[in-house]
Amino acid sequence: MSSLALGTALPSADDGAQPGTTVMASDLRPGWSLPPPVSMPAPFHKNEHLRIYRYFAHSIAPKLVRQTSLSRYSQDLHITRLALVHPLLMGVLIAIAGMEMSLQSSNLHSLALQSYLFAITSIKTGLMEGRHTGTEDWLLATTTFLCLFENSRRDAMPNALSHVLASGQMLSLRRPKPRNASQEVIVFERICVESFLYHAALLTLFDSSVNCLPLIKGGLNLEGYFADPDHPNDVPPGTLTSTQPVLDASYEFFLLVHDVTKLAQSCPLTTSTEFDMWSRAQDMVVHWEKAIDNQQTPMSENHVGRLYTVAMRILLVHADPRRSMSDWVQLLELYLLRGLEIITALVVDECFSFYYLWPLLAVGSVAVLPGEKQIVRAKLAQVSVLRQGGPVNLAHYRLQKVWRSGARYTDSDRGQVVSRQLRTLLKEDR
């Protein structure tokens, strides 16, 4: 597992942190490069705050980037430094860690919610008073980690949409850092923009009202953020050579995931522009299927990449009104069988298990028979065991709603069942 450690030059109280609880060298793991004592910012002056912050740095931060990513991403000190200077970011980090630790004590759950509310209220007040420009690193970090907090909640369904949109807007206001900027700032920025793209793609399937396209296609300079020769643009998810810290694939792959979802939600397609978009998306799926085939080996089959492309195939078939019902049903059944085969063989990455939810929902939405549903249900249960939190609960809820919508038809009327289930997944809100 890649490690995100506290560094040797954390800010002191003179750098803007308020007097309070002090992080001592003895608080850190043996063998680390130990920083001088620093003060926790007010109002986080209790020993419990320090303990939770230390838990975030030791146990959560190392899991924020993928093990297969470039080694530079294991040394992101920027966020932990910023938190010691900016109380709002500290509040969100404590909220995330406190929520994960909340099974130990109900007091930790209360403290997590208090820290979250402190951060949210303070951000809103600062924005209304014009104290923030929207380009500050600490504000982007705070907004990005608010999305992570929503994903970590065990007490409620996730509600990260406003935070995702805010992150995209802030990234649009910024100019990507030049390649000669400090390494840790570039790493921080890369993690934030990849997190935004992931959430935009996932939430679009969960909620058809989500529309990040104006941000993605408009002011957000993705090419500038991703201009890096160490990150080739033809890397699909699930490869052993992935270099991405969060997405595990080229950003162009997740743009395609987003575009395919929006096309399927627009079904039936009626304009020539929509049909052109559908054709381009179909061609891009073929491109990625070839890339996946070229990069996998007999000893290492890319189940993750194949599951994503099968899921996109399902949504594109749904969006194509030119097929007869018999062809439509036959194709969807073919892709379902492929998807179930992949799901059965899929090994779930514990730290990034949420990334399987999008294709699992798409494949599960065309499952009709009890045995088909059980394969998807079992994999979702495995994800739940490995990573509890709001997105898994929401995926369970949406899939049960999808299957209930098809229950009014007989299994022999497979076309009607699948059509109704797909419409429920793609069109109905929570």
C-alpha positions as CSV (number, residue, x, y, z in Angstrom):
1,M,0.0,0.0,0.0
2,S,1.4,3.4,-0.9
3,S,2.0,5.7,2.1
4,L,1.1,9.3,2.6
5,A,3.2,10.3,5.6
6,L,3.5,13.5,7.6
7,G,6.6,15.3,6.4
8,T,9.5,17.1,8.0
9,A,8.3,20.7,7.5
10,L,4.8,21.0,8.7
11,P,3.7,24.6,9.5
12,S,4.1,26.0,12.9
13,A,1.7,28.2,14.9
14,D,3.6,31.2,13.4
15,D,2.4,30.1,9.9
16,G,-1.2,30.7,10.8
17,A,-2.2,27.8,13.1
18,Q,-3.9,28.7,16.3
19,P,-2.5,27.6,19.7
20,G,-3.9,24.2,20.8
21,T,-3.0,20.6,20.9
22,T,0.5,19.8,19.8
23,V,1.6,17.0,17.6
24,M,4.7,15.5,19.1
25,A,7.3,13.3,17.5
26,S,6.2,10.5,19.8
27,D,2.8,10.6,18.2
28,L,4.1,9.3,14.9
29,R,5.2,5.8,13.7
30,P,8.7,4.7,14.4
31,G,11.1,5.2,11.5
32,W,9.2,8.2,10.0
33,S,11.0,11.5,9.3
34,L,9.7,13.3,12.3
35,P,8.5,16.9,12.2
36,P,9.0,19.5,14.9
37,P,6.1,20.0,17.3
38,V,3.2,21.8,15.7
39,S,-0.1,23.1,17.0
40,M,-3.5,21.9,16.1
41,P,-5.7,24.8,14.9
42,A,-8.6,26.0,17.0
43,P,-11.2,24.9,17.8
44,F,-9.6,21.4,17.5
45,H,-7.6,21.6,20.8
46,K,-8.8,18.5,22.5
47,N,-6.6,15.4,22.8
48,E,-9.5,13.5,21.0
49,H,-9.1,15.8,18.0
50,L,-5.4,15.1,17.9
51,R,-6.0,11.3,18.1
52,I,-8.5,11.4,15.3
53,Y,-6.3,13.6,13.1
54,R,-3.4,11.2,13.7
55,Y,-5.7,8.3,12.7
56,F,-6.4,10.1,9.5
57,A,-2.7,10.6,8.7
58,H,-1.8,7.0,9.6
59,S,-4.7,4.9,8.5
60,I,-6.8,6.9,5.9
61,A,-4.3,9.1,4.0
62,P,-2.2,6.1,2.7
63,K,-5.4,4.6,1.1
64,L,-6.3,7.8,-0.9
65,V,-4.0,6.8,-3.8
66,R,-3.6,3.5,-5.6
67,Q,-0.8,1.0,-4.9
68,T,-0.1,0.9,-8.7
69,S,0.3,4.7,-9.0
70,L,3.6,6.4,-9.5
71,S,5.8,6.7,-6.4
72,R,5.4,10.4,-6.3
73,Y,1.8,10.1,-5.3
74,S,2.8,8.3,-2.0
75,Q,4.4,11.5,-0.8
76,D,1.5,14.0,-0.9
77,L,2.2,16.2,2.2
78,H,0.2,19.1,1.0
79,I,-3.2,18.3,2.4
80,T,-1.9,17.3,5.9
81,R,0.1,20.5,6.0
82,L,-2.8,22.7,4.9
83,A,-5.0,21.1,7.6
84,L,-2.7,22.3,10.3
85,V,-3.1,25.9,9.1
86,H,-6.7,25.9,8.0
87,P,-9.4,24.8,10.5
88,L,-12.1,24.2,7.9
89,L,-10.0,21.5,6.2
90,M,-9.0,20.1,9.6
91,G,-12.7,19.8,10.4
92,V,-13.4,17.8,7.4
93,L,-10.4,15.4,7.9
94,I,-11.5,14.9,11.5
95,A,-15.1,14.3,10.3
96,I,-13.9,11.6,7.8
97,A,-11.7,9.9,10.4
98,G,-14.2,10.2,13.2
99,M,-16.9,8.6,11.0
100,E,-14.7,5.7,10.2
101,M,-13.8,5.3,13.9
102,S,-17.4,5.8,15.0
103,L,-18.0,2.1,15.6
104,Q,-15.7,2.4,18.6
105,S,-17.9,5.0,20.3
106,S,-21.0,7.0,19.7
107,N,-19.1,10.0,20.9
108,L,-16.9,9.8,17.9
109,H,-19.9,9.8,15.6
110,S,-21.1,13.0,17.3
111,L,-17.7,14.6,17.1
112,A,-17.5,13.7,13.4
113,L,-20.8,15.4,12.7
114,Q,-19.9,18.5,14.8
115,S,-16.7,18.9,12.8
116,Y,-18.5,18.5,9.5
117,L,-21.1,21.1,10.4
118,F,-18.4,23.4,11.6
119,A,-16.7,23.2,8.2
120,I,-19.9,23.5,6.2
121,T,-21.2,26.5,8.1
122,S,-17.8,28.3,8.1
123,I,-17.4,27.8,4.3
124,K,-20.9,29.1,3.6
125,T,-20.3,32.1,5.8
126,G,-16.9,32.8,4.2
127,L,-18.3,32.6,0.7
128,M,-21.3,34.9,1.5
129,E,-18.9,37.4,3.0
130,G,-16.6,37.3,0.0
131,R,-13.6,36.1,2.0
132,H,-12.7,33.3,-0.4
133,T,-11.9,33.6,-4.1
134,G,-12.5,29.9,-4.9
135,T,-8.9,29.3,-6.1
136,E,-7.3,28.5,-2.7
137,D,-5.7,25.1,-2.3
138,W,-7.2,24.6,1.1
139,L,-10.7,25.3,-0.1
140,L,-10.3,22.9,-3.0
141,A,-9.0,20.3,-0.6
142,T,-11.9,20.9,1.8
143,T,-14.5,20.6,-0.9
144,T,-12.9,17.4,-2.3
145,F,-12.8,15.8,1.1
146,L,-16.4,16.7,1.8
147,C,-17.2,14.3,-1.0
148,L,-15.1,11.7,0.7
149,F,-17.0,12.4,4.0
150,E,-20.3,11.8,2.3
151,N,-19.0,8.5,1.0
152,S,-17.9,7.4,4.4
153,R,-21.2,8.1,6.2
154,R,-22.9,5.1,7.7
155,D,-25.8,7.1,9.2
156,A,-27.3,8.4,6.0
157,M,-27.4,8.1,2.2
158,P,-24.6,10.1,0.6
159,N,-25.4,13.6,-0.6
160,A,-22.2,14.7,-2.3
161,L,-23.6,16.4,-5.4
162,S,-23.2,20.0,-4.2
163,H,-19.6,19.2,-3.1
164,V,-18.8,17.6,-6.5
165,L,-20.2,20.6,-8.4
166,A,-18.3,23.0,-6.2
167,S,-15.1,21.0,-6.7
168,G,-15.6,21.2,-10.5
169,Q,-16.3,25.0,-10.3
170,M,-13.1,25.6,-8.3
171,L,-11.0,23.6,-10.7
172,S,-12.5,25.6,-13.5
173,L,-11.4,28.8,-11.8
174,R,-7.8,27.6,-11.4
175,R,-5.1,27.3,-13.9
176,P,-3.3,24.0,-13.9
177,K,0.0,24.3,-12.1
178,P,3.0,24.4,-14.5
179,R,5.2,21.4,-14.6
180,N,8.0,23.3,-12.8
181,A,5.8,23.9,-9.8
182,S,6.5,22.0,-6.5
183,Q,5.9,18.3,-6.9
184,E,3.5,18.1,-3.9
185,V,1.3,20.9,-5.2
186,I,1.0,19.1,-8.6
187,V,0.3,15.8,-6.9
188,F,-2.4,17.5,-4.8
189,E,-4.0,19.1,-7.8
190,R,-4.0,15.8,-9.7
191,I,-5.7,13.9,-6.9
192,C,-8.4,16.6,-6.7
193,V,-9.2,16.6,-10.4
194,E,-9.3,12.8,-10.6
195,S,-11.6,12.7,-7.6
196,F,-13.9,15.1,-9.3
197,L,-14.1,13.1,-12.5
198,Y,-14.7,9.8,-10.6
199,H,-17.6,11.3,-8.6
200,A,-19.1,13.0,-11.7
201,A,-19.2,9.7,-13.5
202,L,-20.6,7.7,-10.6
203,L,-23.2,10.2,-9.5
204,T,-24.5,10.7,-13.0
205,L,-25.7,7.0,-12.9
206,F,-27.1,7.4,-9.3
207,D,-29.0,10.6,-10.1
208,S,-30.1,11.6,-13.6
209,S,-30.4,15.2,-12.6
210,V,-26.7,15.4,-12.2
211,N,-25.1,17.4,-15.0
212,C,-21.4,18.0,-14.9
213,L,-21.1,18.4,-18.7
214,P,-21.0,22.2,-18.6
215,L,-18.0,22.1,-16.3
216,I,-16.3,19.2,-18.0
217,K,-16.7,20.4,-21.6
218,G,-16.5,24.1,-20.7
219,G,-14.2,25.9,-18.3
220,L,-12.4,22.9,-16.8
221,N,-9.1,22.6,-18.6
222,L,-8.7,18.8,-18.3
223,E,-6.0,18.6,-20.9
224,G,-3.9,21.1,-18.9
225,Y,-4.5,19.2,-15.7
226,F,-3.6,15.9,-17.3
227,A,-0.7,17.0,-19.5
228,D,1.9,14.6,-18.2
229,P,4.1,12.2,-20.3
230,D,4.1,9.7,-17.4
231,H,0.3,9.3,-17.8
232,P,-0.5,7.9,-21.3
233,N,-4.0,8.6,-22.5
234,D,-4.7,5.0,-23.6
235,V,-4.5,3.3,-20.2
236,P,-7.8,1.4,-19.3
237,P,-8.7,0.6,-15.8
238,G,-7.5,-2.6,-14.2
239,T,-4.0,-2.8,-15.8
240,L,-0.9,-3.7,-13.8
241,T,0.9,-0.7,-15.3
242,S,-1.6,2.0,-14.2
243,T,0.0,5.2,-13.1
244,Q,-3.0,7.2,-12.0
245,P,-3.4,8.0,-8.3
246,V,-7.2,7.8,-8.2
247,L,-8.9,6.9,-11.4
248,D,-6.8,3.8,-12.3
249,A,-7.3,4.8,-16.0
250,S,-6.9,7.6,-18.4
251,Y,-9.2,10.5,-17.7
252,E,-10.6,10.0,-21.3
253,F,-11.9,6.6,-20.2
254,F,-14.0,8.2,-17.4
255,L,-15.2,10.9,-19.7
256,L,-16.5,8.2,-21.9
257,V,-18.2,6.5,-18.9
258,H,-19.9,9.9,-18.2
259,D,-20.9,10.5,-21.8
260,V,-22.4,7.0,-22.2
261,T,-24.4,7.4,-19.1
262,K,-25.9,10.7,-20.3
263,L,-26.7,9.2,-23.7
264,A,-28.5,6.3,-22.1
265,Q,-30.4,8.7,-19.9
266,S,-31.4,10.7,-23.0
267,C,-33.0,7.6,-24.6
268,P,-34.8,7.6,-27.0
269,L,-32.3,9.5,-29.2
270,T,-34.1,11.7,-31.7
271,T,-31.7,14.1,-33.3
272,S,-28.8,13.6,-35.7
273,T,-26.4,15.2,-33.1
274,E,-27.4,12.5,-30.6
275,F,-27.0,9.7,-33.1
276,D,-23.5,11.1,-34.0
277,M,-22.6,11.1,-30.3
278,W,-23.9,7.6,-30.0
279,S,-21.7,6.4,-33.0
280,R,-18.6,8.1,-31.5
281,A,-19.2,6.5,-28.1
282,Q,-19.6,3.1,-29.8
283,D,-16.4,3.6,-31.6
284,M,-14.6,4.6,-28.4
285,V,-15.9,1.5,-26.6
286,V,-14.4,-0.6,-29.4
287,H,-11.1,1.3,-29.0
288,W,-11.0,0.7,-25.3
289,E,-11.9,-3.0,-25.7
290,K,-8.9,-3.4,-28.1
291,A,-6.6,-1.5,-25.6
292,I,-7.7,-3.9,-22.8
293,D,-7.1,-7.0,-25.0
294,N,-3.7,-5.7,-26.0
295,Q,-2.6,-5.0,-22.4
296,Q,-3.8,-8.1,-20.6
297,T,-1.8,-11.3,-20.4
298,P,-2.8,-15.0,-20.1
299,M,-1.7,-14.8,-16.4
300,S,-3.5,-11.6,-15.7
301,E,-6.9,-11.0,-17.2
302,N,-8.2,-7.5,-16.9
303,H,-11.6,-8.1,-15.3
304,V,-12.1,-4.5,-14.2
305,G,-11.6,-3.0,-17.6
306,R,-13.8,-5.7,-19.3
307,L,-16.6,-5.2,-16.8
308,Y,-16.6,-1.4,-17.5
309,T,-16.8,-2.0,-21.2
310,V,-19.5,-4.6,-20.9
311,A,-21.5,-2.1,-18.8
312,M,-21.1,0.6,-21.4
313,R,-22.2,-1.8,-24.1
314,I,-25.4,-2.4,-22.2
315,L,-26.2,1.3,-21.9
316,L,-25.4,1.9,-25.5
317,V,-27.7,-0.9,-26.6
318,H,-30.4,0.6,-24.5
319,A,-29.9,4.0,-26.1
320,D,-30.1,2.6,-29.7
321,P,-33.8,2.7,-30.9
322,R,-32.9,1.3,-34.4
323,R,-32.8,-2.3,-33.3
324,S,-35.7,-4.7,-33.3
325,M,-37.0,-5.9,-29.9
326,S,-35.7,-9.4,-30.5
327,D,-32.2,-8.1,-31.5
328,W,-32.3,-5.8,-28.5
329,V,-33.1,-8.5,-26.0
330,Q,-30.6,-10.9,-27.5
331,L,-27.7,-8.4,-27.3
332,L,-28.5,-7.4,-23.8
333,E,-28.7,-11.1,-22.7
334,L,-25.3,-11.7,-24.4
335,Y,-23.7,-8.8,-22.5
336,L,-25.4,-9.8,-19.3
337,L,-23.8,-13.3,-19.5
338,R,-20.4,-11.8,-20.2
339,G,-20.8,-9.4,-17.3
340,L,-21.9,-12.2,-14.9
341,E,-18.9,-14.3,-15.9
342,I,-16.6,-11.3,-15.2
343,I,-18.3,-10.4,-11.9
344,T,-17.8,-14.0,-10.7
345,A,-14.1,-13.9,-11.4
346,L,-13.6,-10.3,-10.2
347,V,-11.3,-9.7,-7.2
348,V,-12.3,-6.6,-5.4
349,D,-9.6,-4.0,-4.3
350,E,-10.4,-3.3,-0.7
351,C,-9.4,0.4,-0.7
352,F,-11.1,1.3,-4.0
353,S,-14.1,-1.0,-3.9
354,F,-16.5,1.9,-4.7
355,Y,-15.1,1.9,-8.2
356,Y,-17.0,-1.3,-9.0
357,L,-20.4,0.2,-8.3
358,W,-21.0,1.8,-11.6
359,P,-20.5,-1.3,-13.8
360,L,-22.2,-3.5,-11.2
361,L,-25.3,-1.4,-11.3
362,A,-25.4,-1.3,-15.1
363,V,-25.0,-5.1,-15.4
364,G,-27.4,-5.8,-12.5
365,S,-30.1,-3.7,-14.2
366,V,-30.5,-6.3,-16.9
367,A,-30.5,-9.3,-14.6
368,V,-33.9,-11.0,-14.5
369,L,-33.7,-14.5,-13.2
370,P,-33.0,-15.2,-9.5
371,G,-29.6,-16.8,-10.2
372,E,-28.5,-13.8,-12.3
373,K,-29.5,-11.3,-9.6
374,Q,-27.7,-13.4,-6.9
375,I,-24.3,-13.1,-8.7
376,V,-24.6,-9.3,-8.7
377,R,-26.0,-9.3,-5.1
378,A,-23.1,-11.4,-3.8
379,K,-20.5,-9.1,-5.3
380,L,-22.2,-6.1,-3.9
381,A,-22.2,-7.8,-0.5
382,Q,-18.5,-8.4,-0.9
383,V,-18.0,-4.7,-1.6
384,S,-20.1,-3.9,1.5
385,V,-17.9,-6.1,3.8
386,L,-14.7,-4.5,2.5
387,R,-15.9,-0.9,2.4
388,Q,-18.9,0.3,4.3
389,G,-20.3,3.6,3.5
390,G,-23.0,5.6,1.7
391,P,-22.3,4.7,-2.0
392,V,-22.7,1.0,-1.2
393,N,-25.9,1.6,0.6
394,L,-27.2,3.7,-2.2
395,A,-26.2,1.1,-4.8
396,H,-28.1,-1.6,-2.8
397,Y,-31.1,0.7,-2.6
398,R,-31.1,1.6,-6.3
399,L,-30.6,-2.0,-7.5
400,Q,-33.5,-3.3,-5.3
401,K,-35.7,-0.5,-6.7
402,V,-34.7,-1.5,-10.2
403,W,-35.5,-5.2,-9.6
404,R,-38.8,-4.3,-8.0
405,S,-39.8,-2.3,-11.1
406,G,-39.4,-5.4,-13.2
407,A,-41.3,-7.7,-10.9
408,R,-44.7,-6.7,-12.3
409,Y,-43.8,-8.6,-15.5
410,T,-43.3,-12.4,-15.9
411,D,-39.8,-13.7,-16.4
412,S,-40.8,-15.0,-19.9
413,D,-41.4,-11.4,-21.0
414,R,-37.7,-10.6,-20.6
415,G,-37.8,-7.6,-23.0
416,Q,-40.4,-5.8,-20.9
417,V,-38.6,-6.6,-17.7
418,V,-35.2,-5.4,-18.8
419,S,-36.7,-2.3,-20.5
420,R,-38.5,-1.3,-17.3
421,Q,-35.5,-2.0,-15.1
422,L,-33.1,0.1,-17.3
423,R,-35.5,3.0,-17.4
424,T,-35.8,2.8,-13.6
425,L,-32.0,2.9,-13.2
426,L,-31.5,5.7,-15.7
427,K,-34.4,8.0,-15.3
428,E,-35.9,7.8,-11.8
429,D,-34.3,9.8,-9.0
430,R,-33.7,8.6,-5.5
